[in-house]
Structure formats: structure tokens, C-alpha cells
Amino acid sequence: MKISKVAVKFSIVVSLLLLLIIFFLSSLVLKQKEKSFIMEMELRTRFFGRAVQEAIFPKKDLFQVHFAVNEIMREKGIIYACAWDESGKFISHSISERLNKFAQTAVGKNAVVSKEFLIQEYEEEGESFYDFAFPLQIGDKIIGGIRIGFSKQSMAQALAEVRFQILKIAVFVLALGILVTMLVIGFMVRPINYLAAAAKEIGAGNLKIHVNEKGKDEIGELSRTFNQMVKGLNEREFLRETFGKYVNPEVARLALENKLKFGGERKNVSILISDIRDFTSLSEEVPAEKLIKMLNEYFDKMVAVITERGGSIDKYMGDAILSVFGAPLPLENHPLNAVLSAWEMKTALEKFNLEHDIKFRMGIAVHTGEAIVGNIGSHKKMEYTCIGDPVNTVSRIESLNKEFKTEILLSEDTYSFVSERIIVREISNVKIRGKKKEINIYELKGIKEI
């Protein structure tokens, strides 16, 4: 049986992911286990301290103190225990041969003078310890203290047992994960391998290939789509080559009818550009998936308005739309259609905002003039587009929406064609970058009833 390369790669990825998860979880477990050990020792220390405190206050009972020391020494992992009175003098201990030596160390001195619970770590003769010191206090008066020594080796042994259990579980989970992944992916990619072999046949020129269409899942759908593609290649190979060069359906139709020339021509057109206000800020505040979904819905509604009025989408520029009225297809009264489209886009945006918690604000500009339109590019990849001064002008007029706090601005050239049909507010003597003369622009306020 041939092992699928995809299954192997996917198994490696799954294995690495499982290893990372196991490593992360085991680290958490071990840290939590170590923390619980220390908390347990702290609890033991406090119980020991309470027993000693009851033995020395209000009346000192050394027998009870010795009894408490002996009892704590019976517990697993305890290396030493001692108690002292308010003067710092040891009254009971389990480390007589090392008592003076301990008392002179920094750990020992810190333990005696500490006025609060103290945990210290130290090494002696190659062995590591935790030292737990607990002052015995009645009110504000310290009447003595206790210390417990706990070997890190005991903790290490306990953690080693936990680590070994985690390792056994990790090996089992990893082996099971690899096996299941190999089986599942191998089963899933088998139809894809058949499709890959069929694709190679098509690449060799065999357009009579047909694949099995069993199944109602995505693989079955892919097989059916593959067969439809082969059928389409047989019937429309010329269309396949042509449609690969165009995105606009109208442009594609003209190209198939051989009505588009390689190059361009001058045409009087109306250009509409729309732009979402403060989109950069939105992209920083709104999750990317949500913003992209909203943007696609927004484009759907705006493009529907533009095409309904005979406009053609020239290109998308981030969150902006550049559309042309009057090319590639002739359009009667294209300035009016562009202006009506702008107004209807405003209305469509208002409805769009009612359906969403995040509100888009839009700026639109319309300009009419003679531009160069045509099929521009290389023989391998062409684009029907509009270039020239009108494109630059409409873009700069649109940017003035922010300055004048408007939504729709029209150039004087557009306004001269549609003045009888619209309600505007004139903004006189506006300086536009790249233009020597000041111009008048118009804020669109409404459409007159006919």
C-alpha cells in the first residue's frame, strides 16, 4: 500500500502540534504539582507551629514541644525540625549535631529574626533544601518560632513519577494521533489522487477523461465540478483563454465579439469614486473576519446600485470603488446616471448601517470629462480601465469631502449636465492640488422630482 505524502506531512504537523500541547500541559501540571507540594509543606509548618505555640504559651511545656518535633519528623520528606523561645534559644530540635552550624548560616539567622512566614532555598553538602520558618506570635509579641527542613530530592522523586506518567500518556496519545491521522487523511486524499491523475491527463491533452462522481460531500462535489470543467474545456476552449484576461462581464463580451482594441481611445465619461471614511481606524478596532465580511456585503450593495444605473466597475482600491459611466458601453446621459447612482448609494448605505452595529461613513465624488479608456496591458494579461486627468481630478474632489464635511461632491463639469435635476449647495473657489485655477464644486443635497 502506497503511503500518501499528504498523510505523512499532515501526521508530522499533527504530531508537532500534539507535542507542543503535551509539553505545555505537562509543564503546567508539573508546576502546579510543585506548587501544591510547597503549599502542603507550608500547611504542615503552620500546624507544627500551632502545636508548639500551644506548648509554650501561656506555660512552657517542653515535653509537648519535644513531642511535636518528633511527630513532624515522622512525616515523609522532613529532614529536620526545631523550635526556639522568645530569646532565640533552641528548646527542641532534631539536628543536635548540626544545630550550631545551622544557626550561623544566613538561612538560620533569617529564620530566627523573621517576623513573618518565610520560605528559603539553600544547598548544603550537595543536597538542596526548602527551609520553612514560622514565627510564633501572640498579639504583637513574638514568643518564639519554628523551622522545618524539607528535601528537594523528595519533591524531585514525586515529580519524576508524575513526569513518567505524563510521558506514557504522551507516547500513547502521539502514536494514536499519528495512526488516526494517517488513516483518515489517506482515506480522504484517495479521491484527490484520482483527480490529480485525471488532471495530468488533461495537461497531456486528453479532454475525454471522466472521473467517478460518487458521494455527496465536498469530494463528490469536486468530482462533479471537475467533469463540468472538462466538458466546458471541450466546448469553450477559446472562451477559457479570453475570460482569463478580463474581469468585467461587459468587457469580456465585447472582447469575444472582437470589439475591443489593444490600446485605448478618448471618450467623454463620468467617473464616480466612493471611499469609506476612517477605514484604517476601523481595521484596527474591528476583528478582521468581521470587517472583511461587512466590506464584502457593502461592495455587493454598492456595486448593485452602480451596475443598475449602467456603470462599470473599473477597479477596487482597498475600501474604495472606482466606476465609469459611458465606457466600455455607450450610455445616454451618463452624468445624470452617475449622479443618481451616487445618491442611491447614499440611501443604500443608510439601510446597510441599520443592519449592522458598526456604521460605515462614505464619501463620493462624480466628475465628467474626456478620459482615455481601453484595453491596456500585455498580450498575456489585459485590463480594461480608465486613465487620465479626469481620474486624478475625481479622486482629489472626493478627498475634499472630509474637509467640507460632506458626503457627495460633484464637479462643475458634471453639474452643468444635471443642474436642472438636482438640489445642491455650491462651494466656490476651491483649490485642487495639481490645478492652477480654482474651481467650483457642488454638494449634492437631493434629487428633484420630475
C-alpha positions in Angstrom: 0.0 0.0 0.0 1.4 3.4 -1.0 1.6 5.9 1.8 0.2 9.2 1.0 2.7 12.1 1.2 -0.1 14.4 2.3 -0.9 12.0 5.1 2.7 11.9 6.2 3.0 15.7 6.2 -0.2 16.1 8.0 0.8 13.5 10.5 4.0 15.4 11.1 2.1 18.6 11.7 -0.4 16.9 14.0 2.5 15.2 15.9 4.3 18.5 16.4 1.0 20.2 17.5 0.3 17.3 19.9 3.9 17.5 21.3 3.6 21.3 21.8 0.2 20.8 23.6 1.6 17.9 25.7 4.7 19.9 26.6 2.6 22.9 27.6 0.2 20.9 29.6 2.9 18.8 31.3 4.7 22.0 32.2 1.6 23.3 33.8 0.9 20.1 35.6 4.4 19.8 37.0 4.5 23.5 38.1 1.1 23.0 39.7 2.3 19.8 41.4 5.4 21.5 42.7 3.3 24.4 43.9 1.0 22.0 45.7 4.0 20.3 47.4 5.2 23.7 48.7 1.7 24.6 49.8 1.4 21.3 51.6 4.7 21.9 53.4 3.5 25.4 54.4 0.4 23.9 55.8 2.5 21.3 57.8 4.7 24.1 59.1 1.7 26.1 60.3 0.2 23.0 62.1 3.6 22.3 63.7 3.9 26.0 64.7 0.4 25.9 66.3 1.3 22.8 68.3 4.5 24.3 69.6 2.7 27.6 70.4 0.2 25.8 72.5 3.0 24.0 74.3 4.9 27.2 75.3 2.1 29.6 76.0 0.8 30.5 78.5 3.0 28.0 80.2 6.1 26.3 78.7 5.7 22.6 78.4 9.0 21.2 76.9 7.6 17.6 76.8 4.8 18.8 74.5 7.4 20.7 72.4 9.6 17.6 72.0 6.5 15.6 71.2 5.5 18.0 68.4 9.1 17.9 67.0 9.1 14.1 67.0 5.7 13.9 65.4 6.6 16.3 62.5 9.8 14.3 61.9 7.7 11.2 61.2 6.2 12.8 58.1 7.6 12.0 54.7 10.3 14.3 53.3 11.0 16.2 56.6 14.8 16.4 57.2 14.9 18.4 60.3 12.7 20.4 62.7 13.4 22.7 65.6 11.8 25.3 67.9 13.1 28.3 69.9 11.7 30.6 72.5 11.4 34.4 72.5 15.1 34.8 73.3 16.1 32.8 70.3 17.3 29.9 72.3 16.5 26.4 70.9 14.2 24.5 73.2 13.7 21.4 70.9 15.3 20.1 67.8 16.1 17.1 65.7 19.5 18.2 64.4 21.7 18.5 67.5 25.0 17.7 65.6 24.2 20.5 63.1 22.3 22.9 65.2 25.1 25.4 65.9 26.3 25.2 62.3 22.7 25.9 61.0 22.3 28.8 63.4 25.3 30.5 62.0 24.2 30.3 58.3 22.4 33.1 56.6 19.3 30.9 56.3 19.4 30.1 60.0 19.8 33.8 61.0 17.0 34.9 58.7 14.7 32.3 60.1 15.2 33.4 63.7 14.7 37.1 63.1 11.9 36.8 60.6 8.6 38.3 61.8 6.5 36.6 59.1 6.2 33.2 57.4 9.5 32.6 55.5 10.4 30.1 52.8 14.1 29.9 51.8 16.0 27.6 49.5 19.6 26.6 50.1 22.2 23.9 49.4 24.4 22.0 51.8 26.9 19.3 51.0 25.4 18.8 47.6 21.8 18.5 48.8 19.1 21.1 48.2 16.5 22.1 50.8 13.5 24.2 51.4 13.6 25.8 54.8 10.2 26.9 56.2 10.3 29.3 59.2 7.3 30.4 61.2 7.3 33.0 64.0 5.0 32.2 66.9 3.1 35.3 67.9 0.6 36.3 70.5 -0.9 39.7 69.6 2.1 41.9 68.7 4.5 39.8 70.8 6.7 37.1 69.3 7.1 34.3 71.8 9.3 32.0 69.7 9.5 30.3 66.3 9.9 27.0 64.5 11.7 25.7 61.4 11.2 22.7 59.1 13.6 21.5 56.6 12.2 19.7 53.5 14.4 17.9 51.0 14.1 18.8 47.4 15.0 15.3 46.5 11.7 14.0 47.9 9.9 16.5 45.7 12.0 15.6 42.7 11.1 11.9 43.2 7.4 12.7 43.4 7.7 14.9 40.3 9.7 12.2 38.4 6.8 9.8 39.0 4.3 12.4 37.6 6.6 13.1 34.7 6.9 9.4 33.9 3.1 9.1 33.9 2.8 12.1 31.6 5.4 10.6 29.3 3.5 7.3 29.0 0.3 9.2 28.2 2.1 11.4 25.7 3.5 8.4 23.8 0.1 6.8 23.7 -1.7 9.9 22.5 1.1 10.7 20.0 1.0 7.2 18.5 -2.8 7.1 18.4 -2.8 10.6 16.8 -0.4 9.6 14.1 -2.2 6.4 13.3 -5.7 8.0 13.2 -4.3 10.9 11.1 -2.6 8.6 8.6 -5.8 6.5 8.2 -8.2 9.5 7.9 -6.1 11.6 5.6 -5.2 8.5 3.5 -8.9 7.8 3.1 -9.7 11.4 2.3 -6.9 12.0 -0.3 -7.6 8.9 -2.3 -10.2 10.6 -4.5 -8.0 13.6 -4.7 -5.2 11.4 -6.1 -7.6 10.1 -8.7 -8.4 13.8 -9.6 -4.7 14.6 -9.7 -4.1 11.7 -12.2 -7.0 12.9 -14.3 -5.7 16.5 -14.2 -2.4 15.2 -15.6 -4.3 13.5 -18.4 -5.9 16.9 -19.3 -2.5 18.5 -19.1 -1.3 16.0 -21.7 -4.2 17.0 -23.9 -6.7 14.2 -23.1 -10.0 16.1 -22.7 -12.1 12.9 -22.8 -11.2 12.0 -19.2 -14.1 11.4 -16.8 -13.9 10.8 -13.0 -16.2 9.0 -10.7 -18.8 11.3 -9.1 -19.8 9.1 -6.1 -20.5 10.9 -2.8 -22.5 13.9 -1.7 -19.6 15.5 0.2 -17.1 18.1 -0.9 -15.0 15.5 -2.7 -18.1 14.3 -4.7 -18.9 18.0 -5.5 -15.3 18.5 -6.6 -15.5 15.5 -8.9 -18.8 16.8 -10.5 -17.3 20.2 -10.9 -14.2 18.6 -12.4 -16.2 16.8 -15.0 -18.1 20.0 -15.8 -14.8 21.8 -16.2 -13.7 19.1 -18.7 -16.9 19.5 -20.6 -16.5 23.2 -20.7 -12.9 22.9 -21.9 -14.1 20.8 -24.8 -16.9 23.2 -25.7 -15.4 26.6 -24.9 -11.6 26.5 -25.0 -11.5 29.8 -26.7 -13.7 31.3 -24.0 -11.4 29.9 -21.3 -8.4 31.8 -22.9 -10.3 35.0 -23.3 -12.1 35.1 -19.9 -8.7 34.7 -18.2 -7.8 38.2 -19.3 -10.9 40.1 -18.2 -13.0 40.5 -15.0 -15.8 42.8 -16.2 -18.6 40.8 -17.9 -19.3 43.6 -20.4 -15.7 43.9 -21.3 -15.4 40.2 -21.7 -18.5 40.2 -24.0 -17.0 43.0 -26.2 -13.7 41.1 -26.3 -15.4 37.9 -27.5 -17.2 40.0 -30.2 -13.8 41.4 -31.2 -14.9 45.0 -30.5 -12.1 45.9 -28.1 -8.8 47.1 -29.5 -5.4 46.6 -27.9 -4.7 50.2 -26.8 -7.2 52.9 -26.0 -9.5 55.7 -27.2 -10.6 59.0 -25.8 -14.2 59.1 -24.5 -16.3 61.6 -22.6 -17.3 59.7 -19.5 -18.5 60.3 -16.0 -16.3 58.8 -13.2 -17.6 58.0 -9.8 -15.4 57.2 -6.9 -16.5 56.2 -3.4 -14.4 55.8 -0.3 -15.2 54.6 3.3 -14.3 57.2 5.9 -11.8 56.2 8.7 -11.5 52.7 7.4 -7.9 52.5 8.8 -9.2 53.1 12.3 -12.0 50.5 11.8 -9.4 48.0 10.7 -7.6 48.5 14.0 -10.7 48.2 16.2 -12.8 45.5 14.4 -11.8 41.9 14.1 -10.5 41.2 10.6 -13.0 38.4 9.8 -16.0 40.6 10.8 -14.7 43.6 8.9 -14.0 41.7 5.7 -17.5 40.2 5.8 -19.0 43.6 6.2 -16.9 45.1 3.5 -17.9 42.3 1.0 -21.6 43.0 1.9 -21.0 46.7 1.4 -19.4 46.1 -2.0 -22.3 43.9 -3.1 -24.9 46.6 -2.3 -22.8 49.5 -3.8 -21.9 47.6 -7.0 -25.6 46.6 -7.5 -26.6 50.3 -7.5 -23.8 51.2 -9.9 -24.5 48.5 -12.4 -28.2 49.1 -12.2 -27.5 52.6 -13.5 -25.3 51.4 -16.3 -22.0 52.0 -14.6 -19.0 49.7 -15.0 -16.6 48.8 -12.1 -13.2 49.9 -13.1 -11.3 48.7 -10.0 -11.4 48.3 -6.3 -8.8 50.2 -4.4 -8.8 48.9 -0.8 -12.1 50.1 0.5 -12.7 52.5 -2.4 -14.6 51.8 -5.7 -13.8 53.5 -9.0 -16.6 53.2 -11.6 -17.1 54.6 -15.1 -20.3 55.6 -16.8 -20.2 55.7 -20.6 -17.5 53.1 -21.2 -17.0 50.5 -22.4 -20.6 50.6 -23.4 -22.1 53.9 -24.6 -24.6 55.3 -22.0 -27.1 58.0 -22.8 -26.9 60.9 -20.3 -24.1 59.2 -18.3 -23.6 62.3 -16.0 -27.2 62.0 -14.7 -26.9 58.2 -14.2 -23.6 58.7 -12.3 -25.2 61.3 -10.0 -28.4 59.3 -9.4 -26.1 56.3 -8.7 -24.2 58.4 -6.1 -27.5 59.4 -4.4 -28.8 55.9 -4.4 -25.5 54.6 -2.9 -26.0 57.1 0.0 -29.5 55.7 0.6 -28.3 52.1 0.3 -25.5 52.8 2.9 -28.1 54.2 5.3 -30.1 50.9 5.1 -26.9 48.9 5.3 -25.9 50.7 8.6 -29.3 49.9 10.1 -28.5 46.2 9.7 -25.1 46.4 11.4 -23.7 47.5 14.7 -20.7 49.1 13.1 -21.5 52.1 11.0 -19.7 52.9 7.7 -19.4 56.6 6.6 -18.8 57.2 2.9 -17.5 59.9 0.7 -18.4 60.1 -3.0 -17.3 62.3 -5.9 -18.5 62.5 -9.5 -16.6 64.2 -12.4 -17.3 64.3 -16.1 -14.6 64.7 -18.7 -12.6 63.2 -21.5 -10.6 60.2 -20.4 -8.5 57.5 -22.1 -10.4 54.2 -21.9 -9.3 50.9 -23.4 -7.8 47.6 -23.2 -4.4 48.2 -21.6 -1.7 45.7 -20.6 0.3 42.8 -22.2 -0.9 40.1 -24.5 -0.9 37.7 -21.6 -2.8 39.8 -19.2 -5.0 42.8 -20.1 -7.2 45.1 -18.2 -10.0 47.4 -19.5 -9.5 50.6 -17.5 -9.9 54.4 -17.5 -6.9 56.7 -17.1 -6.1 60.4 -17.5 -6.7 63.7 -15.8 -10.4 63.1 -15.0 -9.5 60.1 -12.8 -7.0 62.2 -10.8 -9.5 65.1 -10.6 -12.4 63.0 -9.2 -10.1 61.4 -6.6 -8.9 64.8 -5.4 -12.5 66.1 -5.3 -13.6 63.1 -3.2 -10.8 63.8 -0.7 -12.5 67.2 -0.1 -15.5 65.5 1.5 -13.6 65.3 4.7 -12.6 68.9 4.6 -16.1 70.2 3.9 -17.8 67.5 6.0 -19.9 66.4 3.0 -21.0 63.1 1.6 -21.3 63.7 -2.2 -19.4 66.2 -4.2 -19.9 67.0 -7.9 -17.5 68.8 -10.2 -18.7 71.8 -12.2 -18.4 69.7 -15.4 -20.9 67.2 -14.1 -23.2 69.8 -12.5 -23.5 71.6 -15.9 -25.2 68.5 -17.3 -27.6 67.8 -14.4 -28.3 71.1 -12.8 -32.0 71.0 -13.5 -32.5 67.7 -11.9 -30.7 68.1 -8.6 -30.6 70.2 -5.4 -27.1 71.3 -4.5 -25.0 73.6 -2.3 -22.4 75.5 -4.2 -18.8 75.6 -2.8 -16.9 78.3 -4.7 -13.3 78.9 -5.4 -11.8 75.6 -4.3 -8.2 75.0 -4.8 -7.4 71.4 -6.0 -3.9 70.0 -6.0 -2.5 69.8 -9.5 -4.8 72.5 -10.8 -3.7 76.1 -11.3 -7.1 77.6 -11.3 -9.6 77.4 -8.5 -12.9 75.6 -9.3 -16.4 75.4 -8.1 -17.7 72.2 -6.7 -21.3 71.2 -5.5 -22.6 69.3 -2.6 -25.5 67.0 -3.7 -28.4 67.6 -1.3 -31.2 65.9 -3.1 -32.9 64.9 -6.4 -35.7 66.9 -7.9 -39.0 65.1 -8.7 -39.8 65.1 -12.4 
